[in-house]
Amino acid sequence: MWAGVVTSALLANVFAYLAWANGVRVLGAARTSVWNNLAPVVGIALGVLILHERFPAPLWLAVGVILAGVLLTNWPAREARAA
């Protein structure tokens, strides 16, 4: 049993590092670090979907703030018009 737990943990870490390295290669370091802020949101979503957990409203407000922050940092910049 413990061998399965250790193998699962190691494979999850290997997958996470490979995904991170690929994200840095494709998106760049700054954008990849912004997307790292979605880890708690994914954890909460999985808790709701898989474990049927119920979270209070302030937590959902925090999720909204995280999503707004990620959205704002990745929003395409408008080019300034010369006056």
N, C-alpha and C positions, 0 to 999 in steps of 0.2 A: 504494500500500500504506500509506504513512504517513498519508495522509488518512483511511483507514479506521480506523487505530489512534487518531488524534486524535479523530475523530468518536465512536468507541466510548467513549473515556475521558471526553469531555465529556458524552455522554448518560448514562453511568453516574453521573457526579457530579451532574448535574441531577436524575436520578431519586432519588439518595440524599438530596439536600437537600429535595426535595419530600416524600419519605417521612418525613424527620425533622420537617419543619414540620407535616405532617399528624399525626404522632404527638404532637407537643407540643400541638397543638390538641385532639386527642381525649383523650389520657391526662394531659396536664399535663407540665410540665418535669421534675419529680422522677421520675415513673414512666418517662418516655421515656429519661432518662439511665441508669436502671437497665437498661433493655432494650438500651442501647448496649453493655453488657458481653457481650452474646451474639455480637458480631461475630467474635471469635476462634473461638468454638464453631462458628459457621456456616462459617468458613474451613477449620477442621479437618474438619468433616463433608464439605464439598465435596472436599477433598483425598482423603479416603478413598473417597468414592463415584465421583468422576469420574477422579481420577488414580491410584486404587488404591494410595495410599501406606499405609505401615505406620508407626504411631507407637508409642513405648514406653509401658509401663504408667504411669509418672509423669505423662505428658501426659494420659492418660485420667483420672487422679486429679484433675488440675487442672481438666479439663472438668467433672467431678463437683462440685468446689468452686464453680466459676462458676455452674453450674445450681442448686446448693443456695442460693447467695447470692441469685440472682434470684428463686427461689421464695420464700425467706424474706422478702425485702423486699416482695413482692407478696401475701403471705398475708393474707387478711382478718383485720382486728383484731377481737378479741372485746371486747364491751363489759363493763366492770367492773361487777360486781353490788354494790349497796349492802349492807353488812353490818348 
